[in-house]
Amino acid sequence: MTTSNNESSRKLTANVKAAGCAAKISSLELKQVLSSIPRTQCPELLTSLENFEDAAVYKITEDIAIIETVDFFPPVVDDPFLFGRIAAVNALSDVYAMGGKPVIALNVLCFPTCDYPLSVVEEILKGGQAACAEAGVTVAGGHSIQGPEPVFGLAVTGVINPKSILTNGGAKNGDVLVLTKPLGTGVMLLGLKGDTLSQIERKQLLDSLTLLNKQALEIANKYHPSAATDITGFGLIGHTTEMALASGLAAYLYIDELPFFACAVALASQGLVPAGAYANRNTFSSSVINLEHIEIAIQDLLFDPQTSGGLMFALQEEQAVRLLAELTAEGLTASIIGGFVEGKAGQVEVKK
């Protein structure tokens, strides 16, 4: 296949309407659609649609269950190899969020082959395979179609002992929340696209986007978390709300403890906020207490859709302190950002 110079140099993000996890259908719309879909009754299925779990878990034997997930999105960067890697890291994260080990993956690709050379597709797939190789995951094939925008991701199968599953509904009263990556990727990606990030800021962002959540889970498992999720398209508030609701508890977040990227607040203050943040605000703001007392830029970051975000664990405070120390010693960004109390299920209080 041949392309013109204009075609071969066209940026991957040029005509993307929403990048990364900001392209997700809003939680409000998704719940409306799913409410009319009949539920499948299956005793081996250990998860349900009600709690918006990160993946499905199917019991094979008393000691073995498989984890199934699929995740894909439009480009967040123009470098095709980096795009492939970030998309794969993001897809693998759902298995880690359930406490499992990903073992095999299939590529999911939509691509406008008339607009780009096939070498771009090759680089996307190589990037995805590189992330999978680092995770010890075999890429066994996939499916591809033509489409108006590039889209890439993975369908991933993982394994777990059914007794070791981490869900978003297991948090206990008194548990605290530990987050393992910085916040603000949605805002930062707009800054990257607009070429407003410094080299240091760009490196910090890309290092976070391409970091597997594998090590964070392996360390966290030593401290027996009661619940987990990853922070992605519904933003910190959305995923905290879902965890609180599924656990039948109220949650709180300490604003001053949230690990925002250094320049994210400044970018949000300039109005550099993805549309997905406004969709998340529309969906989840009614469940938040004291939001009006927080500056607007921070509010926007609370709802900012994250791409390849960190894991968020609920666990006892004593264990959380030890977990935080080990994560930090291993060079991972980690913070105790809040916790759970008795109260209205799904309510989130933001505190200074």
N, C-alpha and C positions, 0 to 999 in steps of 0.2 A: 504493500500500500504506500502511495506517495502522498505527501502533503506539501502545501506551500509554506514558505517561511512564516507567514502570518499565522497559519494554522498550528505549526509546530511550536511557535513561541507563545501561543495563547495561554493565559493563566488558567489554572484549574478552577480557581474561585471566581473567575470573571463574571459568570452569569448565574452564580449560585444565589438563590433567594434567602436561604437560611443554612448556615454552616454547622456541621457537627450535630451535637445533641440539641441545639437550638431548633433543629428542623422537626423535632418530635411533635406529634399531634398533642394538643393540650390535655392535661389530665381530666379537665371538665368534659371536653368533647369525647374523650376515650371512654369515660365512665358512662356517658349517655349512650354511646354505641353498644358497649358491652352489656348494658342493662337489659337489652332485648335479645341477647344471644343465649340460647339454652345451655345450661351447665352439663358437662359430661360427668356422669357418675362412674367412678372407677376407683375401687378400693386400693389399688396399687399407686394411685396418684397422691403424693404426699403434700402437695401444695394446691392452692386454689386461686381463682381470679380475684376473689374479694379483696385480698390484702395487697394486690399489686406486687407480688414477690419478684425478685430479680430474675428468677429462672424457674422452670418446672422440674420437679423431682419425681422420679418413677421408681418404685421399689421392685427389685429383681429377686433378691433373697433377703433373709434376715440380716445379712451383713453387707449387702451390696445394693446400691441404688444408682441410677444414672441421672445426671443433671442435663437438661436441654435448654438452650437459649439461642437467640439469634439477634444480632444487632448490626445495623448498617446506617450510614449517613453520607451526605454530600461532603465535599472537601472542606477542610479547615485551614489547609495550607496549600501553596502552589507546587511545592516539591512533591512529585508523585510517590517517591519511596517513603518519605516522611508521612504522607497521607495514609498510605497502606499500613505503615507501622502503627500510627495513632489509632486508626480504625480497628485494627486487630487487638491492640492493648485494651481498648474500650470494650470490645466484645468479650474478651477473655475475663474481664473484670466481673461479669455477672456470675460466673462459676465461683470465683473467689469469694464473692459476696455471700454465697450460699454455704461457704465453708469447704468447697470441694476442690478437686484436682482436675483441671481440663486435660483431656487426652487426645482428642481428635477434632478437626475442624474442616468445614467446607467453605470455600469462597462464595460470596454473594456479590455479584458485580452487575451494575448497569452503566453503560458507557456509550457516549456519542462518537463512534469510530470515524465519522465523517469530519469531525472537528479537531481531532488530535491524531498524531501518529501512534501506531500500535506499540511503539517503544514505551509510551506513557503507561499503557495497560501493564506491560511487563514490569515496569518499576513499581507500580502500585502492588502487584501481586508479590514481588520480591520483598517489598517492605512488610507486607502482612506475614509472609513466610518467615522473615527474620525475627519478628516478634514471637511467632509461634515456636520457632526453634529455641529461642531463649527460654520460653516457658515449658519446653519439653513436650510440645504438642505437635502431632503429625497433621499436615494439611493433605487431605485425601482426595481433593477434587473440588467441585463446586458447580455453579450455574451462572450464566451470563446472558444479558439481553441488551439490545439497543435502547437508548433513551435520551432525552434532551439534556440531562445533567449527569455528570459522573456521580455514582453512588457506589460505595464499597463497604463491606463488612464481612462478618463470619457467622455461620451457624456452628455452635460449639457443643460438644458432648463432654461431660465430665463425670467423674465417679466420686462416691462418698459412702461412708457407712451411714445407714438411715438414722442411727442414734446420734450422729455428729452434725446433722443439718443445722445450719444457722438460718433462721428466718428473720423477717423484719417485725415479727409479732411476739418475740420472746422476752422483751425488756421487762425488768422487774422494778418495783418501787424502790427508789434509792440508788438505782444504777446511774452511772455517769456516762457521758458520751466522749469517745476518743475519735478524732478525725486524723487521717494519715496523709493528706495532701493539701496544698494551698487552695484557696478559693479565689474565684474571679476569672476563670478561663474564658467565659463567654465574652466578657468585656475586653480581656487581653487579646483575644483572637480578632476582635474588631480593630484594636490598636495595631496588631500585626498586619492585617490587611491594609490598613491606612498608612502603614510605614511610619508609625509614631513611636514605636518601641526602640529603646537603645539596644545595643548588642547584648548587654548584660541581661536586660529584661527579656529579650527574645530567647536567649539561652535558658533562662529560668523557666519560661513558659514551656519551651519544647522539651526540656528535661523532665518536667512534670507530666506532660502529655504522653511521653513515650515510656514512662516508668511503669512496669508491671506492678500490680497489686499482690503479686505472689509472695514476696518477702514479708510484706505487712501482715498477710494472713498467717503465714507460718509462725511468725513471732506472736501474734495475737492468740493463736490457738493454745499457747502455753498457759494463758491466763483465763481461759474458760469464759469467753464472752457469752452473754445470754441472747443477744440478737445482733444482726448486722445488716447493712445495706451498702450500696455504693452511691456516691453523690453524683448524679448525672443531670439529665435534661430537666427535671422538675425543680432543680436548685436545692439549696440547703433547707429552706423552709418547707418545700414540698416533700422532700424525703424524710425530714424530721416529723412532719405532720403524719405522714403515712405510717412511720414506725410507732408513733404515739397512739394513733388510732387502732392499729393492729394489735398493740399491746394492752389496750384498754386503760391508758394512762395519759396524763398531761406531761408536757415537756417544757424545759426552759433552756435558753441559750444565753451565754455570756458574750455580749457584743465585743468587749475588749479582749476576749481570748480567741476570737476567730482569726485564723491565719490567712489573711488576704495577701495576695501578691502586692509587693510594695507600691507599685504605681496604679493598682486597680482602682483605688478610691479616687485618685486624681482623674483617671480616665472617665469613671462614672460621673464625676462632678462636671465634666465637660459635655455630658449627654451621650457619651459613647456606650450605649446600652442596647443589647440585642432585643429584637421584638419578642423573643421567647420569654424574656424577663417580665414583660408586661402581661403576657398570657398567664405566667405563673402567679403573678400578683393578683390577677383577676380570679384565679382559681382558689388560692390559698390564703389571701390576706384576711379573710373573715375569721380564720382560726387563730390569728396572731394577736396577742395582748401587748399593749404599750408600743406598737409599731409607730404611732404618730410622734413619739418622743425621740425617735431615731432620725438622724440626718438623712436626707433623701438619697444621697449617694450610697450610703450603707444599706438603706432599704433596697435599693436596686440590686446591690450585690447579694443580698439575702435571697432574692428571687432569680438571680443570674443562672441561666442554664449552663451546667458544667459539662464539659467533654472530657472523657477519660479522668474523671475525678477520683478522689480517694475513697477508701473504705471508712465507714463509720460504725464503730462497735459500741454496744451497751454492755457494761460490766460493773462489778462492784468497785467502789472507789479505791480501796486498797490495792486491788489487782490493776486498776487503771493507772495508778501512779507507777507501779512497777513496769507495766506495758509501755507507758510513755517514756520511761528512762531507757528501756532497751531499744525502742524504735529510734529515739534520738541518738543513742550511742552508735546505731547502725547507719546514721546519716540521713534518716528519713524525717521529713517534716511531720510533726505530730503535735496535737494539742488536745487538752481536755476542754471541751467547748460548752458543756451543759449537762443535762441529766433528766431524770424522770421522777415525778411525784404523783401521788394520788390526786385526782381531779377529773375534769371533763376530758373524756377520751379524745385525743387529736388536737387539743388546744396547745399552743406554743406561746410561752411568754418570753419576750426578749428583755434582757437586763444589761445594765452597764457593768 
